[in-house]
Each structure stands twice: as C-alpha cells, then as structure tokens.
Amino acid sequence: MNKTFDLILYGATGFVGQQAIAYLAKHAASNTRWAIAGRSLAKLEAARDAVAHEHPSVKEMAMVVADAQDEKALSTLAASTRVVLSCAGPYALYGSKLVAACVKHQTHYCDITGETPWIRQMIDAHHAKAEKDGTRIVPSCGFDSVPSDLGAYLLLREMKKRHKQDCIKIKAAFSLGGGGLNGGTLASVMNMIESKQSKALNDPFLLNPAGTVPKDVSAHRDPLGAHHDEDFNAWLGLFVMGPVNTRVVRRSLALRGQQASYQEYLRFGRSLVAGAVAGSFGVGSKISMGLLEISPLRKLAQRMMAQPGQGPSAASMARGFFKIDVIGQSAQGHQLRVVIGDSLDAGNGATVKMMCESALALAENEDQLPKASGVITPSVALGEVLERRLAAAGMRVEISG
Ligand SMILES: NC(=O)c1ccc[n+]([C@@H]2O[C@H](COP(=O)([O-])OP(=O)(O)OC[C@H]3O[C@@H](n4cnc5c(N)ncnc54)[C@H](OP(=O)(O)O)[C@@H]3O)[C@@H](O)[C@H]2O)c1
C-alpha cells in the first residue's frame, strides 16, 4: 500500500507525547517517514519547537490535525500512515474512533493504555476484522504491560528451548522508584472509576478470548495481603498495576495456547517491618480505591492531583528506575528467571522507550514480526523483535536458571 507516512505519533502534545517526539527524533531510522498529530496545530507547533533546539531535524516535520471525535479527520489520518502510536488518553474518551479508523484502513496501531475495560471493548468491536485483515492493534505498550508480558513470554520460550518443557506457574515481583503519576494517568483512573468500571477491572480474565477462562477463577484473584516468598527472598504485596498487567499476560498466554498461571506483586524488603508495610499497603490501596468511588471525595482528590498535561518533575524522573524479576517453574521442577529493568522512571522515561520501540518495530521490522493480528498484546504482536530492540536501546533483559 502506498501511504505517505510509516508512523504517526498521535497525542504528541501531551506530557508523554512530547517526550516521544524527542525519542523518535533520536531513534527512528533515517528513512522512516514519521509525523506528529493532535487536535490543535498551534499546540503541535509548540510541542515540535520545544524539542527542536536539541533535535533540529524535527523543524521540517509534518503535522496532522485530527480531533479524537472527528471521524473524517481520523479516517484521513489512518489512511495516510502504516502505523499509528497514540498517547492521547484517557483512551476510553479519545481512543475508540482512532482505533476504528486504523482497523478500517488496515493501519497497525499501538498505545500505552492501562484501561482494561476499554481494551475489552476494542477486542469485542475489532478483533475479528483486524485478525482477518492482518492488522495489528496493540494496546498496553508502556510500563503497563511490556515488562510483564515480555518477561512471561521470554520465560516460556526459554523453558521450551532449554528444558523442552512448559512453565506451569509464573510469578513476578516489581521494584521501582522515582518518577510519579502523570495527570493523564490519574485522569484515566478517575474516568474508569467514574464510568463504574470497577467490576470489570476486578475480573482476572477480563481480556481472555472466549473459552479460555479456567474453572478456578478465584485462585487467580489479585493478591490483597502480603506473603514471604522464598524464591524472591522478600515480602511481596499488592502491586497497583498488577490488575492491568496480569490481564494482558493472561490474554497473551491464551492467544498462544499456553496453560501457565501468572501472578505479580510489588517487592518489599526482607524484614518483618517490610512484611507489615507490604500488608498495610495492599489494604490501604484497596481502601483508597473504595473511597474514590464516592463522588465528592473523588472530586476533592482530583483537585489536589496532577492535571492532564502535567507530570512529575525532571529531578524526580531522573531518580527513576524499575526492575521486574520473573520466575517460572515447569511441572518437572525446572526453574528459570528473567529480569527486565532500566534506570528510567516507569511512567515516563521507560514508557516512552517501550512504546516508541514498539511503534518502530511495527514500522521498521514488519517483515520480522510474529504472524499474529487482531487486538493483541505486545508479546504476541512483537515478540523477539521487541526484546531485541529494547536490549539494543539499553534496557536490561537477562535470563538465568
Ligand atoms: N502505560 C503506562 O505506563 C503509561 C504511562 C504514562 C501515561 N500513560 C497513559 O498515557 C495517556 C497520556 O498520558 P499523558 O500524561 O501524556 O497525558 P496528557 O499530558 O494529559 O496528554 C493527553 C493527550 O491527549 C490529547 N487529547 C485530549 N483531548 C483530545 C481530543 N479531543 N482530541 C485529540 N487529542 C486529545 C491531548 O491534547 P492537547 O494537548 O491538545 O490537550 C494530549 O496530547 C494517559 O491515558 C495515561 O494513562 C500510560
């Protein structure tokens, strides 16, 4: 197909979008034709100019104007490019018509949503056609849920390669620091609560294809309390992104026809104090979520939080890091470990790297990607290409055992 662009970055004016312009200016191949898009030309020009002093090449960059509710403009946008990367969220508000336009024009798409109820809607609306047409619609290519999804994928692959066996149980523990929550992320969480999606959020198999949900659903519920884990030699407790990541990983497992269970946690220390903190953290998080269901409290909290367009300070992001430690076991008792990490903050530096490398994999490595299409997950859509690209971009990816 003869398209004008290889890649359009949509939502380029937001807190994440602006960082993505700089990343793409530095890392896109010189023959990759890419452009930025958003709802306002003036804002796009300002976003471009903000990075132009460091990356002068962006001065000549094409800009496409399309409001998230303007179906005609989105259709023209999707028809003009091979790949769309969107960071315009909340996705339940600004993502549905763009995904529909991409499916219509067989344009590959990726984003950084963690809004699992919205992903479910996109699966129900578009999976069948996108699968048939060979279009890759790939939500959750940021911190949620690339480290979890890639980690589980690598474990399963290595267990097969090294021991000719399947993993039956996979567990993961996150450590992270620095950074903080963006206004856009908080707006997405608030929108999910406001639109009464908490029940869907709690479904451990929300994203699974029909017929792949195990009978013992309750064994896969999100962990609330803390426990000491011998393999990690640490106390583990609820990880707030776990209810997103586990749904994505379970969809990947089901799409690949793999039977393993997957659960993930936040890693606390080894001491009893750490255990107590882990326990109260889980309960505290649940209580906070419950309180946010109450409208006046939610409105008060919203006034005190970062607003759309805002995010953590540069100093706080500079202190950022994340690490996920994934352990998998086979039925015969073999154990392997995968570590993925970076010295970038999870919600911005690392997310920008993961989403841009995902988009570049779709745009620059299409012929090397796994044969998969539909509304799918990062590991199913991008597999080893993404592993290779992230490692080349400085991300720690280690397998041992
Ligand atoms: N997966 C992860 O780890 C991760 C990490 C960070 C963020 N996120 C998600 O990424 C999304 C963006 O985060 P952010 O911090 O960059 O948010 P943000 O700064 O508020 O940016 C939102 C973007 O959406 C655009 N937008 C709003 N209304 C629009 C409309 N009607 N038409 C077209 N575009 C519109 C905004 O354009 P204007 O500038 O014109 O307002 C802006 O470009 C959020 O959903 C957040 O949850 C995910």
Residues whose N, C-alpha, C, O or C-beta is under 5 A from the ligand:
A	BS01	LIG	G11 A12 T13 G14 F15 V16 G17 G38 R39 S40 K43 A66 D67 A68 C87 A88 G89 P90 Y91 Y94 I112 T113 G142 F143 D144 N182 G183 G184 T185 S188 P308 G309 Q310 A346 G347 T351
